[in-house]
């Protein structure tokens, strides 16, 4: 009975077509792709704001770990401690 209900719901959703959210995400992805950017899902767990900042800092650290040859000297001067702060450390820093 549950499987029939889920199949009926899936069929109704398929008939409705793409939601506004799906259309917006698709358009945003098309704009970001040429820039080498992407959307990352962060689970909504009460720490999501800080987890998103943590994620972006980790991405930045990865980019700085493998700089292009002409940027190697600049990256070496401006790099911070490896890894960066955790979401809990970021939360504490924001609270200060």
ZAMARGU-4260 file (C-alpha; in steps of 0.2 Angstrom, whole numbers, plus 5000, padded with zeros to 4 digits):
<rodrens>
0) 5000/5000/5000 | 5014/5012/5004 | 5023/5008/4988 | 5007/5012/4978 | 5006/5028/4987
5) 5024/5033/4984 | 5022/5028/4965 | 5006/5039/4964 | 5015/5054/4972 | 5030/5052/4960
10) 5019/5051/4945 | 5010/5067/4950 | 5026/5076/4953 | 5032/5070/4936 | 5016/5077/4928
15) 5019/5094/4936 | 5036/5096/4928 | 5051/5106/4936 | 5048/5117/4951 | 5053/5135/4952
20) 5068/5129/4963 | 5074/5116/4950 | 5073/5129/4937 | 5082/5142/4947 | 5096/5130/4952
25) 5098/5124/4934 | 5100/5143/4928 | 5112/5146/4942 | 5122/5131/4938 | 5123/5137/4920
30) 5130/5154/4926 | 5142/5146/4938 | 5150/5133/4927 | 5159/5144/4915 | 5167/5153/4930
35) 5173/5136/4938 | 5161/5138/4952 | 5148/5126/4959 | 5134/5124/4972 | 5138/5114/4987
40) 5124/5106/4998 | 5127/5110/5017 | 5116/5099/5028 | 5104/5111/5038 | 5110/5105/5056
45) 5111/5121/5066 | 5129/5124/5061 | 5126/5126/5043 | 5131/5144/5041 | 5148/5140/5050
50) 5150/5123/5040 | 5148/5133/5024 | 5161/5145/5029 | 5172/5130/5034 | 5169/5122/5017
55) 5174/5138/5008 | 5190/5140/5018 | 5195/5122/5015 | 5192/5125/4996 | 5203/5141/4997
60) 5217/5131/5006 | 5216/5118/4993 | 5218/5131/4979 | 5233/5139/4988 | 5241/5122/4991
65) 5243/5120/4972 | 5246/5138/4965 | 5250/5141/4948 | 5269/5144/4945 | 5268/5163/4943
70) 5257/5164/4959 | 5268/5153/4970 | 5278/5167/4978 | 5262/5177/4982 | 5253/5161/4989
75) 5268/5157/5000 | 5268/5174/5008 | 5249/5174/5011 | 5245/5156/5016 | 5239/5153/5034
80) 5240/5137/5045 | 5235/5122/5035 | 5217/5116/5037 | 5209/5132/5044 | 5197/5133/5058
85) 5183/5120/5061 | 5165/5125/5061 | 5165/5125/5080 | 5180/5137/5080 | 5172/5148/5068
90) 5156/5149/5079 | 5167/5153/5094 | 5176/5167/5084 | 5159/5174/5078 | 5153/5174/5096
95) 5168/5184/5102
</rodrens>
